[in-house]
Amino acid sequence: MKDALTTALSPDFLEREAARLGALLADHVRSAQRREGPVLVQRSIEEILAALDFDRTVAHGGADLAALVATVLDNSNRLHHPRYFGHQVAVPMLSSSLADLVHGVLNNGMAVYEMGPAGTAIERGLLRWMRGKIGWGAEGDGVITHGGSLGNLSALLACRERVAPGSFKAGVPPGLVLLASEAAHYSVARAAAILGLGVDAVVKVAVDDALRIIPGALSRAYEEVKRAGKRVLAVVANAGATPNGAFDPVREIGAFCRREGLWLHVDGAHGAAARFTERYRDLLDGVELADSLVCDMHKMLGTSTLACAVLVRDPAALAGTYEQYAPYLHGDDERQGVDLSKLTFECTKAQLSLKLFFNLALVGEAGLSAHVERLFDAARRFHGLLARRPAFECFGAPQANILCFRIGRDSATQDRVRRQIVEEGSFYITRTTLRGESWLRLVIMNPQTTDGDIEALAARIEALAVERAPPP
Ligand SMILES: Cc1ncc(COP(=O)(O)O)c(C=O)c1O
């Protein structure tokens, strides 16, 4: 036991095991990239625990980490396989994976500047860089959160501070609503509940056939809210809607919000990355009019999970979101730097900024732009390939890198085909419900996916669709 505790802090152990695990991980990525083996093998929880010899391992320790990691790898979704099509989780650039290792060793908790000066400085630098890209110039502030759900909540909390000041202490006044796209991510409804508005306070704004907010529907919804004697907390627009990657007309929505004095929050968790590209930046035309925006780095910016940039135009709104004072943390106003725990719900948090910083340090802005463009381009090409096969119907042309399509019209067939494809393991695809019907969904996250992979997937789906459904 004493020896093991010594080993746990031994630099020699780190050096030796990092080399062994590094070799294992590199082999894992290499074989996935060569399309060897399935994308995913799904075993039961009990089977996986048994393969890890879980009970004995936790009771006695002394296990061989490399052997355990081999079992973890065998029972994980292999995102580096070019036949992995989503969810909206990046195939991480390995530079960002190394950032996880660096953070894991340093473990700087970042609640206060002293507990992570480098991570904090890099976070401030990245957020400044992003604000420049979205056209706010030197304006605004921001914070990085563990993911887009928390990011949306954080931005809307900052908004609440401006629209209904004092809510943090006294609770929210009655009659506040959110105007959000019908295609908004479910975290917006959750945020409404947590903000104290309740889920029913999310007024859904109608969308067109491509799931983009109809500007006329927005102004009608707003008039109805006013007639009902209620007040709008924020308008939430999508820059990359979850179901199909649709971009709302942000310029028109922004102009409307400016006219009416409403806070515009852009949920760019998926698609804000388009703003960092050369060729797709206009998908976010008008984003400079937004009051807040979120951008998940672990979706389109090639980082491992989770890292979400929350940008807020009014620094005072963000700074006023949280009022708690923790004497053990925030006791000395004379210290230098910024204490990030004053800007986010989280107290301790990981040095999330390292992930994107390491990616940029490797590929630069131009490389990041090329990465996003490549995925968006691929979705357009794959849409063309599917649209040419008469068996398939596409849910419109993709704006981003999410493609929805179906074979036949029967929802049960889509669900069965998707289940069978995933069980076979040779592809990983997702499904969604659009206008009450099931559709197959591909999120093109892997830059190494080729036209041949899509043709092979299409052929397999066609073959499965004509098979009779297995008996229940
Ligand atoms: C548009 C949108 N917003 C928010 C989220 C939530 O992000 P996260 O999974 O990082 O919490 C998602 C996730 O898919 C999303 O697509």
The ligand as an SDF file (V2000), in Angstrom:
LIG
                    3D

 16 16  0  0  0  0  0  0  0  0999 V2000
  -27.5210   24.1830  -30.5150 C   0  0  0  0  0  0  0  0  0  0  0  0
  -27.0220   23.5060  -29.2650 C   0  0  0  0  0  0  0  0  0  0  0  0
  -27.0170   24.1910  -28.1160 N   0  0  0  0  0  0  0  0  0  0  0  0
  -26.5810   23.6510  -26.9690 C   0  0  0  0  0  0  0  0  0  0  0  0
  -26.1150   22.3420  -26.9310 C   0  0  0  0  0  0  0  0  0  0  0  0
  -25.6370   21.7540  -25.6290 C   0  0  0  0  0  0  0  0  0  0  0  0
  -24.2520   21.6570  -25.6390 O   0  0  0  0  0  0  0  0  0  0  0  0
  -23.4610   20.6720  -24.6460 P   0  0  0  0  0  0  0  0  0  0  0  0
  -23.7260   19.2930  -25.1200 O   0  0  0  0  0  0  0  0  0  0  0  0
  -22.0400   21.0970  -24.8150 O   0  0  0  0  0  0  0  0  0  0  0  0
  -23.9630   20.9080  -23.2620 O   0  0  0  0  0  0  0  0  0  0  0  0
  -26.1240   21.5850  -28.0980 C   0  0  0  0  0  0  0  0  0  0  0  0
  -25.6660   20.1950  -28.0780 C   0  0  0  0  0  0  0  0  0  0  0  0
  -25.7460   19.4520  -28.9940 O   0  0  0  0  0  0  0  0  0  0  0  0
  -26.5790   22.1860  -29.3090 C   0  0  0  0  0  0  0  0  0  0  0  0
  -26.6230   21.5190  -30.4640 O   0  0  0  0  0  0  0  0  0  0  0  0
  1  2  1  0
  2  3  1  0
  2 15  2  0
  3  4  2  0
  4  5  1  0
  5  6  1  0
  5 12  2  0
  6  7  1  0
  7  8  1  0
  8  9  2  0
  8 10  1  0
  8 11  1  0
 12 13  1  0
 12 15  1  0
 13 14  2  0
 15 16  1  0
M  END
$$$$
